[in-house]
Amino acid sequence: MSDSRPNPPRRPSAPVAALDALLAEPAGDPIRRALWLDGLDRRLRPFLPPPLAAHARLANYERGRLVFVVDAPVWRAKLRLLAPELLDAARSLGLDAVEFVIRTSLAPVAPPPAAPRNTVTMSPAAREALQAALASLRPEKPGAGDAE
């Protein structure tokens, strides 16, 4: 009689990295596209003046249409003036860009910059007290206290 027990599932020989698992077909297509769009945004960002770059972001590129998102109408007007230059820049990157679209969002386009960290300065007496406290936490070496 033959053995009718099912074979256990095969385990991969090595663990799969989380990003590699996310990028696996077909589930990885949206992630792969988002990473590609982010890279394209980073390549087009140098063509924007610094004040505008903080308020505009590439949102999509599809069928020759380059779509940017800005966070206020004033930035929309400023970006509209740069449309021919940005289309040329996209073409120089190998895209077949023929149309430029700008959308306005109510939310900020870029995350706000991280708050600067305040460095704490210590007085010499506080520094000495901290060093003494740290030294008291270190284990003693055997034979170091036996001086008799």
KEKE-3310 file (N, C-alpha, C; in steps of 0.2 Angstrom, whole numbers, plus 5000, padded with zeros to 4 digits):
npx = (5004:5003:5010:4999:5000:5001:5014:5025:5025:5037:5051:5059:5077:5084:5080:5068:5071:5061:5058:5061:5051:5039:5040:5038:5031:5013:5010:5019:5019:5012:5020:5033:5031:5028:5040:5048:5041:5045:5058:5059:5053:5063:5073:5068:5066:5078:5076:5067:5064:5071:5061:5049:5050:5048:5035:5029:5026:5030:5017:5012:5015:5009:5005:5011:5008:5012:5010:5009:5008:5003:5003:4995:4986:4994:5007:5003:5002:5015:5021:5015:5021:5033:5031:5035:5049:5050:5044:5053:5064:5059:5058:5072:5075:5071:5058:5042:5035:5021:5011:5006:5001:4993:4989:4980:4982:4974:4982:4998:5012:5025:5032:5033:5048:5059:5060:5073:5085:5088:5103:5110:5119:5132:5137:5154:5154:5142:5146:5156:5150:5141:5151:5156:5145:5143:5155:5153:5144:5151:5157:5168:5185:5192:5202:5206:5202:5209:5221:5229)
npy = (4994:5011:5026:5038:5050:5068:5078:5088:5106:5115:5123:5138:5139:5149:5163:5175:5192:5206:5216:5211:5201:5208:5214:5204:5196:5195:5205:5215:5225:5238:5243:5243:5252:5264:5266:5268:5280:5289:5289:5295:5308:5312:5314:5324:5335:5344:5353:5362:5377:5381:5386:5382:5368:5363:5363:5356:5340:5326:5317:5307:5298:5294:5287:5298:5309:5320:5322:5333:5337:5351:5361:5373:5386:5396:5390:5382:5391:5396:5384:5381:5390:5384:5373:5370:5368:5358:5347:5346:5342:5330:5323:5322:5313:5301:5299:5300:5313:5323:5330:5341:5341:5349:5347:5352:5350:5349:5345:5345:5344:5339:5330:5339:5346:5338:5343:5353:5346:5349:5352:5347:5355:5352:5357:5358:5352:5344:5335:5328:5322:5314:5305:5299:5292:5283:5276:5270:5260:5251:5234:5228:5224:5208:5206:5219:5227:5221:5226:5223)
npz = (5000:4996:5003:5009:5014:5015:5007:5017:5017:5007:5014:5012:5007:5013:5024:5018:5014:5020:5012:4999:4999:4999:4987:4978:4964:4961:4970:4972:4963:4964:4975:4969:4959:4966:4972:4960:4956:4966:4965:4952:4956:4964:4955:4946:4955:4957:4947:4951:4959:4975:4985:4980:4978:4991:4992:4981:4973:4963:4958:4949:4934:4918:4903:4895:4903:4915:4932:4945:4962:4972:4987:4989:4980:4976:4974:4964:4953:4952:4948:4936:4928:4926:4918:4904:4906:4915:4908:4897:4905:4910:4898:4895:4904:4898:4897:4889:4889:4887:4892:4905:4921:4935:4952:4966:4983:5000:5010:5017:5006:5007:5021:5037:5042:5053:5070:5077:5087:5103:5111:5126:5138:5150:5167:5173:5186:5186:5176:5181:5192:5185:5178:5190:5194:5184:5184:5196:5193:5185:5184:5197:5196:5199:5213:5213:5224:5234:5243:5254)
capx = (5000:5007:5009:4995:5001:5003:5021:5025:5027:5044:5053:5065:5083:5086:5075:5067:5070:5055:5057:5060:5044:5034:5041:5037:5025:5010:5008:5024:5019:5011:5026:5038:5029:5029:5047:5050:5039:5049:5065:5058:5052:5070:5077:5065:5066:5083:5073:5062:5067:5070:5055:5043:5052:5046:5028:5027:5029:5027:5011:5011:5017:5006:5003:5014:5005:5016:5005:5012:5003:5005:4998:4992:4985:5000:5012:5001:5003:5022:5023:5013:5026:5039:5029:5039:5055:5049:5042:5059:5068:5056:5060:5079:5076:5069:5050:5038:5030:5018:5006:5008:4995:4995:4983:4981:4979:4973:4987:5005:5015:5031:5031:5036:5055:5060:5062:5080:5087:5092:5109:5110:5126:5132:5142:5159:5152:5137:5149:5160:5145:5139:5156:5157:5140:5144:5160:5151:5140:5155:5159:5175:5190:5194:5209:5208:5201:5213:5228:5232)
capy = (5000:5017:5031:5043:5057:5074:5081:5095:5112:5116:5129:5141:5138:5155:5168:5180:5199:5208:5220:5206:5197:5213:5216:5198:5196:5201:5210:5220:5230:5245:5245:5244:5258:5269:5267:5271:5287:5292:5290:5300:5314:5315:5316:5330:5340:5349:5358:5366:5382:5378:5387:5378:5361:5361:5363:5352:5333:5322:5312:5301:5298:5288:5289:5304:5314:5321:5325:5336:5340:5356:5362:5379:5388:5401:5386:5380:5396:5396:5378:5381:5394:5380:5367:5368:5366:5351:5343:5345:5338:5323:5320:5321:5307:5296:5299:5303:5317:5328:5334:5343:5342:5351:5346:5356:5346:5352:5342:5347:5339:5336:5330:5344:5345:5336:5348:5352:5343:5354:5349:5349:5356:5351:5360:5353:5348:5339:5330:5324:5318:5308:5301:5295:5287:5278:5272:5265:5255:5246:5229:5228:5218:5204:5208:5226:5230:5218:5229:5222)
capz = (5000:4996:5008:5006:5018:5010:5008:5021:5013:5007:5017:5008:5010:5017:5025:5013:5016:5020:5006:4994:5000:4997:4979:4974:4960:4958:4975:4973:4957:4967:4978:4964:4955:4971:4972:4954:4956:4971:4962:4947:4959:4966:4949:4944:4960:4956:4942:4954:4964:4982:4989:4976:4979:4997:4991:4976:4973:4958:4960:4944:4927:4915:4896:4893:4907:4921:4937:4951:4967:4976:4993:4989:4974:4974:4971:4957:4948:4951:4945:4929:4924:4925:4915:4898:4908:4918:4902:4894:4910:4910:4891:4895:4908:4894:4897:4883:4893:4882:4895:4912:4925:4942:4957:4973:4989:5006:5015:5015:5001:5010:5028:5040:5044:5060:5075:5078:5093:5108:5114:5133:5140:5157:5170:5175:5192:5184:5172:5186:5196:5180:5177:5196:5194:5179:5187:5202:5190:5182:5189:5200:5193:5205:5216:5213:5230:5239:5243:5261)
cpx = (5004:5005:5005:4995:5004:5010:5020:5027:5034:5046:5059:5071:5086:5080:5074:5067:5063:5053:5056:5054:5039:5035:5040:5031:5019:5009:5013:5024:5017:5017:5032:5037:5030:5036:5050:5048:5043:5055:5064:5057:5059:5074:5074:5065:5072:5081:5068:5066:5066:5063:5049:5044:5049:5038:5025:5030:5026:5023:5011:5014:5013:5004:5005:5011:5009:5012:5009:5006:5007:5000:4995:4991:4991:5006:5010:5003:5011:5024:5021:5018:5032:5037:5033:5046:5055:5047:5049:5064:5066:5058:5068:5080:5073:5061:5047:5033:5028:5013:5008:5002:4997:4988:4985:4978:4979:4979:4994:5008:5020:5030:5035:5043:5055:5062:5069:5080:5091:5097:5109:5118:5126:5138:5148:5157:5147:5141:5153:5156:5143:5145:5157:5151:5141:5150:5158:5147:5145:5157:5167:5179:5192:5202:5211:5207:5205:5220:5231:5238)
cpy = (5006:5022:5037:5050:5062:5076:5087:5100:5113:5123:5132:5140:5143:5160:5173:5187:5201:5212:5216:5202:5202:5215:5210:5199:5193:5207:5216:5225:5237:5247:5247:5251:5264:5271:5270:5279:5291:5294:5296:5307:5317:5317:5323:5336:5345:5354:5363:5371:5380:5380:5383:5371:5359:5360:5359:5345:5330:5317:5306:5303:5292:5291:5296:5310:5314:5325:5327:5338:5345:5357:5368:5382:5393:5396:5383:5384:5396:5390:5378:5385:5389:5373:5365:5365:5359:5346:5341:5341:5331:5319:5318:5315:5301:5295:5302:5307:5322:5332:5335:5345:5344:5350:5350:5351:5351:5351:5345:5342:5335:5335:5336:5342:5343:5342:5348:5350:5348:5350:5351:5349:5355:5355:5355:5349:5342:5333:5326:5319:5312:5303:5296:5290:5282:5273:5267:5259:5249:5241:5230:5223:5214:5205:5215:5230:5226:5220:5227:5217)
cpz = (5000:5002:5006:5010:5014:5012:5012:5016:5013:5010:5012:5011:5015:5018:5019:5016:5016:5014:4999:4993:4997:4989:4975:4970:4963:4963:4975:4967:4960:4971:4974:4960:4960:4972:4966:4954:4961:4968:4956:4950:4961:4960:4946:4949:4959:4951:4945:4959:4971:4986:4986:4978:4986:4997:4985:4976:4966:4960:4955:4937:4923:4908:4894:4898:4914:4926:4943:4956:4971:4982:4994:4982:4971:4971:4965:4952:4946:4947:4938:4925:4922:4921:4909:4900:4911:4913:4899:4899:4910:4903:4891:4899:4904:4894:4891:4886:4888:4886:4902:4916:4932:4946:4963:4978:4995:5011:5013:5011:5004:5018:5031:5042:5051:5064:5077:5086:5097:5111:5121:5135:5148:5160:5172:5181:5190:5180:5176:5190:5191:5179:5184:5196:5190:5181:5192:5199:5186:5187:5191:5197:5199:5207:5216:5220:5236:5239:5250:5260)
residu = (MET:SER:ASP:SER:ARG:PRO:ASN:PRO:PRO:ARG:ARG:PRO:SER:ALA:PRO:VAL:ALA:ALA:LEU:ASP:ALA:LEU:LEU:ALA:GLU:PRO:ALA:GLY:ASP:PRO:ILE:ARG:ARG:ALA:LEU:TRP:LEU:ASP:GLY:LEU:ASP:ARG:ARG:LEU:ARG:PRO:PHE:LEU:PRO:PRO:PRO:LEU:ALA:ALA:HIS:ALA:ARG:LEU:ALA:ASN:TYR:GLU:ARG:GLY:ARG:LEU:VAL:PHE:VAL:VAL:ASP:ALA:PRO:VAL:TRP:ARG:ALA:LYS:LEU:ARG:LEU:LEU:ALA:PRO:GLU:LEU:LEU:ASP:ALA:ALA:ARG:SER:LEU:GLY:LEU:ASP:ALA:VAL:GLU:PHE:VAL:ILE:ARG:THR:SER:LEU:ALA:PRO:VAL:ALA:PRO:PRO:PRO:ALA:ALA:PRO:ARG:ASN:THR:VAL:THR:MET:SER:PRO:ALA:ALA:ARG:GLU:ALA:LEU:GLN:ALA:ALA:LEU:ALA:SER:LEU:ARG:PRO:GLU:LYS:PRO:GLY:ALA:GLY:ASP:ALA:GLU)
# end
